Amino acid sequence: MPKKAEKPAEKAPSFEEALTQLEELVQRMEQGELSLEESMQCYEQGVKLTAFCNGRLKEAKLKIEELRSAANGEQ
């Protein structure tokens, strides 16, 4: 059986790119013209994008807290 060609690792989107993709998915779903299968695919992708955005926001919050602590001489 021949090996399938491996896809190159996709570069993670920036926070802004992921948020834009999420907004586009929401707009498509709100139009109400998608099939059930398409809606489920959009929903699944939306869940992934939401988790990604939440993770990036948590990382940013932690970084800000670290910088504040360092600026106040805490650490």
Phi and psi restraints in degrees (range 20) as a CNS / XPLOR table:
assign (resid 1 and name C) (resid 2 and name N)
       (resid 2 and name CA) (resid 2 and name C) 1.0 -70.7 20.0 2
assign (resid 2 and name N) (resid 2 and name CA)
       (resid 2 and name C) (resid 3 and name N) 1.0 145.7 20.0 2
assign (resid 2 and name C) (resid 3 and name N)
       (resid 3 and name CA) (resid 3 and name C) 1.0 -72.2 20.0 2
assign (resid 3 and name N) (resid 3 and name CA)
       (resid 3 and name C) (resid 4 and name N) 1.0 142.4 20.0 2
assign (resid 3 and name C) (resid 4 and name N)
       (resid 4 and name CA) (resid 4 and name C) 1.0 -77.2 20.0 2
assign (resid 4 and name N) (resid 4 and name CA)
       (resid 4 and name C) (resid 5 and name N) 1.0 142.7 20.0 2
assign (resid 4 and name C) (resid 5 and name N)
       (resid 5 and name CA) (resid 5 and name C) 1.0 -67.8 20.0 2
assign (resid 5 and name N) (resid 5 and name CA)
       (resid 5 and name C) (resid 6 and name N) 1.0 130.4 20.0 2
assign (resid 5 and name C) (resid 6 and name N)
       (resid 6 and name CA) (resid 6 and name C) 1.0 -77.9 20.0 2
assign (resid 6 and name N) (resid 6 and name CA)
       (resid 6 and name C) (resid 7 and name N) 1.0 138.9 20.0 2
assign (resid 6 and name C) (resid 7 and name N)
       (resid 7 and name CA) (resid 7 and name C) 1.0 -76.6 20.0 2
assign (resid 7 and name N) (resid 7 and name CA)
       (resid 7 and name C) (resid 8 and name N) 1.0 141.4 20.0 2
assign (resid 7 and name C) (resid 8 and name N)
       (resid 8 and name CA) (resid 8 and name C) 1.0 -65.8 20.0 2
assign (resid 8 and name N) (resid 8 and name CA)
       (resid 8 and name C) (resid 9 and name N) 1.0 147.7 20.0 2
assign (resid 8 and name C) (resid 9 and name N)
       (resid 9 and name CA) (resid 9 and name C) 1.0 -59.0 20.0 2
assign (resid 9 and name N) (resid 9 and name CA)
       (resid 9 and name C) (resid 10 and name N) 1.0 128.3 20.0 2
assign (resid 9 and name C) (resid 10 and name N)
       (resid 10 and name CA) (resid 10 and name C) 1.0 -78.6 20.0 2
assign (resid 10 and name N) (resid 10 and name CA)
       (resid 10 and name C) (resid 11 and name N) 1.0 140.5 20.0 2
assign (resid 10 and name C) (resid 11 and name N)
       (resid 11 and name CA) (resid 11 and name C) 1.0 -72.0 20.0 2
assign (resid 11 and name N) (resid 11 and name CA)
       (resid 11 and name C) (resid 12 and name N) 1.0 133.7 20.0 2
assign (resid 11 and name C) (resid 12 and name N)
       (resid 12 and name CA) (resid 12 and name C) 1.0 -64.9 20.0 2
assign (resid 12 and name N) (resid 12 and name CA)
       (resid 12 and name C) (resid 13 and name N) 1.0 139.0 20.0 2
assign (resid 12 and name C) (resid 13 and name N)
       (resid 13 and name CA) (resid 13 and name C) 1.0 -70.7 20.0 2
assign (resid 13 and name N) (resid 13 and name CA)
       (resid 13 and name C) (resid 14 and name N) 1.0 160.4 20.0 2
assign (resid 13 and name C) (resid 14 and name N)
       (resid 14 and name CA) (resid 14 and name C) 1.0 -73.0 20.0 2
assign (resid 14 and name N) (resid 14 and name CA)
       (resid 14 and name C) (resid 15 and name N) 1.0 167.5 20.0 2
assign (resid 14 and name C) (resid 15 and name N)
       (resid 15 and name CA) (resid 15 and name C) 1.0 -56.6 20.0 2
assign (resid 15 and name N) (resid 15 and name CA)
       (resid 15 and name C) (resid 16 and name N) 1.0 -44.9 20.0 2
assign (resid 15 and name C) (resid 16 and name N)
       (resid 16 and name CA) (resid 16 and name C) 1.0 -64.4 20.0 2
assign (resid 16 and name N) (resid 16 and name CA)
       (resid 16 and name C) (resid 17 and name N) 1.0 -40.0 20.0 2
assign (resid 16 and name C) (resid 17 and name N)
       (resid 17 and name CA) (resid 17 and name C) 1.0 -65.1 20.0 2
assign (resid 17 and name N) (resid 17 and name CA)
       (resid 17 and name C) (resid 18 and name N) 1.0 -43.5 20.0 2
assign (resid 17 and name C) (resid 18 and name N)
       (resid 18 and name CA) (resid 18 and name C) 1.0 -64.3 20.0 2
assign (resid 18 and name N) (resid 18 and name CA)
       (resid 18 and name C) (resid 19 and name N) 1.0 -40.4 20.0 2
assign (resid 18 and name C) (resid 19 and name N)
       (resid 19 and name CA) (resid 19 and name C) 1.0 -65.1 20.0 2
assign (resid 19 and name N) (resid 19 and name CA)
       (resid 19 and name C) (resid 20 and name N) 1.0 -40.8 20.0 2
assign (resid 19 and name C) (resid 20 and name N)
       (resid 20 and name CA) (resid 20 and name C) 1.0 -63.1 20.0 2
assign (resid 20 and name N) (resid 20 and name CA)
       (resid 20 and name C) (resid 21 and name N) 1.0 -43.7 20.0 2
assign (resid 20 and name C) (resid 21 and name N)
       (resid 21 and name CA) (resid 21 and name C) 1.0 -61.3 20.0 2
assign (resid 21 and name N) (resid 21 and name CA)
       (resid 21 and name C) (resid 22 and name N) 1.0 -41.3 20.0 2
assign (resid 21 and name C) (resid 22 and name N)
       (resid 22 and name CA) (resid 22 and name C) 1.0 -63.5 20.0 2
assign (resid 22 and name N) (resid 22 and name CA)
       (resid 22 and name C) (resid 23 and name N) 1.0 -43.7 20.0 2
assign (resid 22 and name C) (resid 23 and name N)
       (resid 23 and name CA) (resid 23 and name C) 1.0 -62.2 20.0 2
assign (resid 23 and name N) (resid 23 and name CA)
       (resid 23 and name C) (resid 24 and name N) 1.0 -39.5 20.0 2
assign (resid 23 and name C) (resid 24 and name N)
       (resid 24 and name CA) (resid 24 and name C) 1.0 -65.2 20.0 2
assign (resid 24 and name N) (resid 24 and name CA)
       (resid 24 and name C) (resid 25 and name N) 1.0 -40.0 20.0 2
assign (resid 24 and name C) (resid 25 and name N)
       (resid 25 and name CA) (resid 25 and name C) 1.0 -62.9 20.0 2
assign (resid 25 and name N) (resid 25 and name CA)
       (resid 25 and name C) (resid 26 and name N) 1.0 -43.5 20.0 2
assign (resid 25 and name C) (resid 26 and name N)
       (resid 26 and name CA) (resid 26 and name C) 1.0 -61.0 20.0 2
assign (resid 26 and name N) (resid 26 and name CA)
       (resid 26 and name C) (resid 27 and name N) 1.0 -44.5 20.0 2
assign (resid 26 and name C) (resid 27 and name N)
       (resid 27 and name CA) (resid 27 and name C) 1.0 -60.3 20.0 2
assign (resid 27 and name N) (resid 27 and name CA)
       (resid 27 and name C) (resid 28 and name N) 1.0 -43.9 20.0 2
assign (resid 27 and name C) (resid 28 and name N)
       (resid 28 and name CA) (resid 28 and name C) 1.0 -61.4 20.0 2
assign (resid 28 and name N) (resid 28 and name CA)
       (resid 28 and name C) (resid 29 and name N) 1.0 -42.7 20.0 2
assign (resid 28 and name C) (resid 29 and name N)
       (resid 29 and name CA) (resid 29 and name C) 1.0 -70.1 20.0 2
assign (resid 29 and name N) (resid 29 and name CA)
       (resid 29 and name C) (resid 30 and name N) 1.0 -36.1 20.0 2
assign (resid 29 and name C) (resid 30 and name N)
       (resid 30 and name CA) (resid 30 and name C) 1.0 -67.9 20.0 2
assign (resid 30 and name N) (resid 30 and name CA)
       (resid 30 and name C) (resid 31 and name N) 1.0 -23.8 20.0 2
assign (resid 30 and name C) (resid 31 and name N)
       (resid 31 and name CA) (resid 31 and name C) 1.0 -67.4 20.0 2
assign (resid 31 and name N) (resid 31 and name CA)
       (resid 31 and name C) (resid 32 and name N) 1.0 -23.2 20.0 2
assign (resid 31 and name C) (resid 32 and name N)
       (resid 32 and name CA) (resid 32 and name C) 1.0 72.1 20.0 2
assign (resid 32 and name N) (resid 32 and name CA)
       (resid 32 and name C) (resid 33 and name N) 1.0 19.9 20.0 2
assign (resid 32 and name C) (resid 33 and name N)
       (resid 33 and name CA) (resid 33 and name C) 1.0 -106.4 20.0 2
assign (resid 33 and name N) (resid 33 and name CA)
       (resid 33 and name C) (resid 34 and name N) 1.0 5.9 20.0 2
assign (resid 33 and name C) (resid 34 and name N)
       (resid 34 and name CA) (resid 34 and name C) 1.0 -88.8 20.0 2
assign (resid 34 and name N) (resid 34 and name CA)
       (resid 34 and name C) (resid 35 and name N) 1.0 150.7 20.0 2
assign (resid 34 and name C) (resid 35 and name N)
       (resid 35 and name CA) (resid 35 and name C) 1.0 -71.8 20.0 2
assign (resid 35 and name N) (resid 35 and name CA)
       (resid 35 and name C) (resid 36 and name N) 1.0 168.6 20.0 2
assign (resid 35 and name C) (resid 36 and name N)
       (resid 36 and name CA) (resid 36 and name C) 1.0 -58.7 20.0 2
assign (resid 36 and name N) (resid 36 and name CA)
       (resid 36 and name C) (resid 37 and name N) 1.0 -44.1 20.0 2
assign (resid 36 and name C) (resid 37 and name N)
       (resid 37 and name CA) (resid 37 and name C) 1.0 -62.7 20.0 2
assign (resid 37 and name N) (resid 37 and name CA)
       (resid 37 and name C) (resid 38 and name N) 1.0 -44.6 20.0 2
assign (resid 37 and name C) (resid 38 and name N)
       (resid 38 and name CA) (resid 38 and name C) 1.0 -63.6 20.0 2
assign (resid 38 and name N) (resid 38 and name CA)
       (resid 38 and name C) (resid 39 and name N) 1.0 -39.7 20.0 2
assign (resid 38 and name C) (resid 39 and name N)
       (resid 39 and name CA) (resid 39 and name C) 1.0 -62.7 20.0 2
assign (resid 39 and name N) (resid 39 and name CA)
       (resid 39 and name C) (resid 40 and name N) 1.0 -42.2 20.0 2
assign (resid 39 and name C) (resid 40 and name N)
       (resid 40 and name CA) (resid 40 and name C) 1.0 -65.2 20.0 2
assign (resid 40 and name N) (resid 40 and name CA)
       (resid 40 and name C) (resid 41 and name N) 1.0 -39.5 20.0 2
assign (resid 40 and name C) (resid 41 and name N)
       (resid 41 and name CA) (resid 41 and name C) 1.0 -64.3 20.0 2
assign (resid 41 and name N) (resid 41 and name CA)
       (resid 41 and name C) (resid 42 and name N) 1.0 -43.5 20.0 2
assign (resid 41 and name C) (resid 42 and name N)
       (resid 42 and name CA) (resid 42 and name C) 1.0 -63.2 20.0 2
assign (resid 42 and name N) (resid 42 and name CA)
       (resid 42 and name C) (resid 43 and name N) 1.0 -42.2 20.0 2
assign (resid 42 and name C) (resid 43 and name N)
       (resid 43 and name CA) (resid 43 and name C) 1.0 -61.9 20.0 2
assign (resid 43 and name N) (resid 43 and name CA)
       (resid 43 and name C) (resid 44 and name N) 1.0 -45.7 20.0 2
assign (resid 43 and name C) (resid 44 and name N)
       (resid 44 and name CA) (resid 44 and name C) 1.0 -60.7 20.0 2
assign (resid 44 and name N) (resid 44 and name CA)
       (resid 44 and name C) (resid 45 and name N) 1.0 -45.3 20.0 2
assign (resid 44 and name C) (resid 45 and name N)
       (resid 45 and name CA) (resid 45 and name C) 1.0 -63.8 20.0 2
assign (resid 45 and name N) (resid 45 and name CA)
       (resid 45 and name C) (resid 46 and name N) 1.0 -38.8 20.0 2
assign (resid 45 and name C) (resid 46 and name N)
       (resid 46 and name CA) (resid 46 and name C) 1.0 -62.7 20.0 2
assign (resid 46 and name N) (resid 46 and name CA)
       (resid 46 and name C) (resid 47 and name N) 1.0 -39.7 20.0 2
assign (resid 46 and name C) (resid 47 and name N)
       (resid 47 and name CA) (resid 47 and name C) 1.0 -62.5 20.0 2
assign (resid 47 and name N) (resid 47 and name CA)
       (resid 47 and name C) (resid 48 and name N) 1.0 -43.1 20.0 2
assign (resid 47 and name C) (resid 48 and name N)
       (resid 48 and name CA) (resid 48 and name C) 1.0 -64.3 20.0 2
assign (resid 48 and name N) (resid 48 and name CA)
       (resid 48 and name C) (resid 49 and name N) 1.0 -43.5 20.0 2
assign (resid 48 and name C) (resid 49 and name N)
       (resid 49 and name CA) (resid 49 and name C) 1.0 -66.4 20.0 2
assign (resid 49 and name N) (resid 49 and name CA)
       (resid 49 and name C) (resid 50 and name N) 1.0 -38.0 20.0 2
assign (resid 49 and name C) (resid 50 and name N)
       (resid 50 and name CA) (resid 50 and name C) 1.0 -63.3 20.0 2
assign (resid 50 and name N) (resid 50 and name CA)
       (resid 50 and name C) (resid 51 and name N) 1.0 -44.8 20.0 2
assign (resid 50 and name C) (resid 51 and name N)
       (resid 51 and name CA) (resid 51 and name C) 1.0 -62.6 20.0 2
assign (resid 51 and name N) (resid 51 and name CA)
       (resid 51 and name C) (resid 52 and name N) 1.0 -42.0 20.0 2
assign (resid 51 and name C) (resid 52 and name N)
       (resid 52 and name CA) (resid 52 and name C) 1.0 -61.0 20.0 2
assign (resid 52 and name N) (resid 52 and name CA)
       (resid 52 and name C) (resid 53 and name N) 1.0 -48.0 20.0 2
assign (resid 52 and name C) (resid 53 and name N)
       (resid 53 and name CA) (resid 53 and name C) 1.0 -63.0 20.0 2
assign (resid 53 and name N) (resid 53 and name CA)
       (resid 53 and name C) (resid 54 and name N) 1.0 -42.0 20.0 2
assign (resid 53 and name C) (resid 54 and name N)
       (resid 54 and name CA) (resid 54 and name C) 1.0 -62.3 20.0 2
assign (resid 54 and name N) (resid 54 and name CA)
       (resid 54 and name C) (resid 55 and name N) 1.0 -40.2 20.0 2
assign (resid 54 and name C) (resid 55 and name N)
       (resid 55 and name CA) (resid 55 and name C) 1.0 -62.6 20.0 2
assign (resid 55 and name N) (resid 55 and name CA)
       (resid 55 and name C) (resid 56 and name N) 1.0 -43.8 20.0 2
assign (resid 55 and name C) (resid 56 and name N)
       (resid 56 and name CA) (resid 56 and name C) 1.0 -64.1 20.0 2
assign (resid 56 and name N) (resid 56 and name CA)
       (resid 56 and name C) (resid 57 and name N) 1.0 -39.1 20.0 2
assign (resid 56 and name C) (resid 57 and name N)
       (resid 57 and name CA) (resid 57 and name C) 1.0 -65.2 20.0 2
assign (resid 57 and name N) (resid 57 and name CA)
       (resid 57 and name C) (resid 58 and name N) 1.0 -39.9 20.0 2
assign (resid 57 and name C) (resid 58 and name N)
       (resid 58 and name CA) (resid 58 and name C) 1.0 -63.7 20.0 2
assign (resid 58 and name N) (resid 58 and name CA)
       (resid 58 and name C) (resid 59 and name N) 1.0 -41.9 20.0 2
assign (resid 58 and name C) (resid 59 and name N)
       (resid 59 and name CA) (resid 59 and name C) 1.0 -61.2 20.0 2
assign (resid 59 and name N) (resid 59 and name CA)
       (resid 59 and name C) (resid 60 and name N) 1.0 -43.4 20.0 2
assign (resid 59 and name C) (resid 60 and name N)
       (resid 60 and name CA) (resid 60 and name C) 1.0 -64.5 20.0 2
assign (resid 60 and name N) (resid 60 and name CA)
       (resid 60 and name C) (resid 61 and name N) 1.0 -41.4 20.0 2
assign (resid 60 and name C) (resid 61 and name N)
       (resid 61 and name CA) (resid 61 and name C) 1.0 -62.6 20.0 2
assign (resid 61 and name N) (resid 61 and name CA)
       (resid 61 and name C) (resid 62 and name N) 1.0 -43.7 20.0 2
assign (resid 61 and name C) (resid 62 and name N)
       (resid 62 and name CA) (resid 62 and name C) 1.0 -62.6 20.0 2
assign (resid 62 and name N) (resid 62 and name CA)
       (resid 62 and name C) (resid 63 and name N) 1.0 -41.5 20.0 2
assign (resid 62 and name C) (resid 63 and name N)
       (resid 63 and name CA) (resid 63 and name C) 1.0 -63.0 20.0 2
assign (resid 63 and name N) (resid 63 and name CA)
       (resid 63 and name C) (resid 64 and name N) 1.0 -42.6 20.0 2
assign (resid 63 and name C) (resid 64 and name N)
       (resid 64 and name CA) (resid 64 and name C) 1.0 -62.7 20.0 2
assign (resid 64 and name N) (resid 64 and name CA)
       (resid 64 and name C) (resid 65 and name N) 1.0 -43.0 20.0 2
assign (resid 64 and name C) (resid 65 and name N)
       (resid 65 and name CA) (resid 65 and name C) 1.0 -62.2 20.0 2
assign (resid 65 and name N) (resid 65 and name CA)
       (resid 65 and name C) (resid 66 and name N) 1.0 -40.6 20.0 2
assign (resid 65 and name C) (resid 66 and name N)
       (resid 66 and name CA) (resid 66 and name C) 1.0 -63.1 20.0 2
assign (resid 66 and name N) (resid 66 and name CA)
       (resid 66 and name C) (resid 67 and name N) 1.0 -44.9 20.0 2
assign (resid 66 and name C) (resid 67 and name N)
       (resid 67 and name CA) (resid 67 and name C) 1.0 -64.4 20.0 2
assign (resid 67 and name N) (resid 67 and name CA)
       (resid 67 and name C) (resid 68 and name N) 1.0 -39.4 20.0 2
assign (resid 67 and name C) (resid 68 and name N)
       (resid 68 and name CA) (resid 68 and name C) 1.0 -63.6 20.0 2
assign (resid 68 and name N) (resid 68 and name CA)
       (resid 68 and name C) (resid 69 and name N) 1.0 -44.3 20.0 2
assign (resid 68 and name C) (resid 69 and name N)
       (resid 69 and name CA) (resid 69 and name C) 1.0 -61.1 20.0 2
assign (resid 69 and name N) (resid 69 and name CA)
       (resid 69 and name C) (resid 70 and name N) 1.0 -43.6 20.0 2
assign (resid 69 and name C) (resid 70 and name N)
       (resid 70 and name CA) (resid 70 and name C) 1.0 -65.8 20.0 2
assign (resid 70 and name N) (resid 70 and name CA)
       (resid 70 and name C) (resid 71 and name N) 1.0 -38.9 20.0 2
assign (resid 70 and name C) (resid 71 and name N)
       (resid 71 and name CA) (resid 71 and name C) 1.0 -67.4 20.0 2
assign (resid 71 and name N) (resid 71 and name CA)
       (resid 71 and name C) (resid 72 and name N) 1.0 -30.5 20.0 2
assign (resid 71 and name C) (resid 72 and name N)
       (resid 72 and name CA) (resid 72 and name C) 1.0 -89.3 20.0 2
assign (resid 72 and name N) (resid 72 and name CA)
       (resid 72 and name C) (resid 73 and name N) 1.0 2.6 20.0 2
assign (resid 72 and name C) (resid 73 and name N)
       (resid 73 and name CA) (resid 73 and name C) 1.0 75.0 20.0 2
assign (resid 73 and name N) (resid 73 and name CA)
       (resid 73 and name C) (resid 74 and name N) 1.0 19.2 20.0 2
assign (resid 73 and name C) (resid 74 and name N)
       (resid 74 and name CA) (resid 74 and name C) 1.0 -85.7 20.0 2
assign (resid 74 and name N) (resid 74 and name CA)
       (resid 74 and name C) (resid 75 and name N) 1.0 -105.5 20.0 2
